[in-house]
Amino acid sequence: MHAEVRAEGTPGSWAGLWLRLALRAMINPRLAVDLLRVLWAFRARQWYRRPPFLPLPPAAYIRWRMYTAYGDEAAVPPLEDVIRFARWRRRVMHL
């Protein structure tokens, strides 16, 4: 069994990333809004019709995004990459 690898090559997990993002969002409400907007934009179509009935992105889409960004579909992005993307999206889309 292999451990998931973050983009920079150190072991990481999606659960760990979610936890670190949640902690940063609690400290910075503007970041919380940015992250929620990213999550909402990437949600699966008709998410409310399929369990777990949460507005989450499709797994295949996330694998594709990780492959195109980091060259490995099992990569877990670094915390700062996610934060940087959320802030960039707000500035570019004028949200």
C-alpha positions as a printed NumPy array, in Angstrom:
array([[  0.   ,   0.   ,   0.   ],
       [  1.46 ,   3.363,  -0.959],
       [  1.054,   6.628,   0.919],
       [ -0.357,   9.612,  -0.893],
       [  2.283,  12.104,  -1.888],
       [  1.937,  15.856,  -1.867],
       [  3.204,  17.739,  -4.864],
       [  6.491,  18.635,  -3.202],
       [  7.17 ,  14.981,  -2.438],
       [  6.385,  14.75 ,   1.26 ],
       [  3.635,  12.442,   2.54 ],
       [  0.269,  14.094,   2.911],
       [ -3.409,  13.365,   2.831],
       [ -6.584,  15.044,   1.694],
       [ -7.926,  14.866,   5.255],
       [ -4.836,  16.669,   6.508],
       [ -5.187,  19.316,   3.813],
       [ -8.883,  19.861,   4.666],
       [ -8.006,  20.2  ,   8.353],
       [ -5.219,  22.721,   7.715],
       [ -7.487,  24.705,   5.372],
       [-10.253,  24.749,   7.983],
       [ -7.843,  26.036,  10.625],
       [ -6.559,  28.783,   8.339],
       [-10.145,  29.701,   7.385],
       [-11.121,  30.08 ,  11.057],
       [ -8.323,  32.6  ,  11.493],
       [ -9.058,  34.46 ,   8.254],
       [-12.755,  34.915,   7.341],
       [-11.9  ,  36.369,   3.893],
       [ -9.995,  33.172,   3.108],
       [-12.966,  31.122,   4.331],
       [-15.214,  32.879,   1.802],
       [-12.653,  32.375,  -0.972],
       [-12.342,  28.652,  -0.21 ],
       [-16.103,  28.149,  -0.048],
       [-16.482,  29.863,  -3.419],
       [-13.861,  27.567,  -4.949],
       [-15.59 ,  24.518,  -3.509],
       [-18.96 ,  25.705,  -4.808],
       [-17.557,  26.406,  -8.282],
       [-16.067,  22.9  ,  -8.526],
       [-19.132,  21.034,  -7.207],
       [-20.53 ,  18.106,  -9.164],
       [-23.601,  18.784, -11.24 ],
       [-26.779,  17.616,  -9.569],
       [-24.842,  16.774,  -6.392],
       [-28.096,  16.831,  -4.433],
       [-29.312,  13.692,  -6.257],
       [-26.452,  11.369,  -5.258],
       [-25.063,  10.303,  -1.888],
       [-23.398,  11.731,   0.123],
       [-25.587,  14.7  ,  -0.992],
       [-22.752,  17.201,  -0.564],
       [-21.603,  19.79 ,  -3.111],
       [-18.197,  18.175,  -3.671],
       [-16.222,  17.962,  -6.909],
       [-16.248,  14.65 ,  -8.797],
       [-13.277,  12.416,  -7.92 ],
       [-12.358,  12.011, -11.604],
       [-12.174,  15.797, -11.967],
       [ -9.897,  16.121,  -8.946],
       [ -7.608,  13.362, -10.268],
       [ -7.414,  15.158, -13.624],
       [ -6.669,  18.497, -11.934],
       [ -3.887,  16.927,  -9.847],
       [ -2.417,  15.214, -12.901],
       [ -2.399,  18.41 , -14.968],
       [ -1.025,  20.502, -12.108],
       [  1.468,  18.117, -10.499],
       [  1.952,  15.222, -12.921],
       [  0.431,  12.708, -10.505],
       [ -3.282,  12.107, -10.154],
       [ -2.772,  10.93 ,  -6.55 ],
       [ -0.989,  14.156,  -5.541],
       [ -2.303,  16.228,  -2.656],
       [ -1.667,  19.915,  -3.311],
       [  0.341,  21.954,  -0.83 ],
       [ -1.694,  24.161,   1.481],
       [ -0.231,  27.358,   0.066],
       [ -1.104,  26.348,  -3.523],
       [ -4.775,  25.973,  -2.588],
       [ -4.812,  29.28 ,  -0.722],
       [ -2.98 ,  31.049,  -3.541],
       [ -5.468,  29.685,  -6.1  ],
       [ -8.505,  30.739,  -4.027],
       [ -7.15 ,  34.283,  -3.651],
       [ -6.134,  34.466,  -7.321],
       [ -9.624,  33.359,  -8.383],
       [-11.205,  36.111,  -6.268],
       [ -8.961,  38.787,  -7.793],
       [ -9.369,  37.598, -11.387],
       [-13.133,  37.048, -11.192],
       [-13.679,  40.192,  -9.082],
       [-15.614,  38.272,  -6.426]])
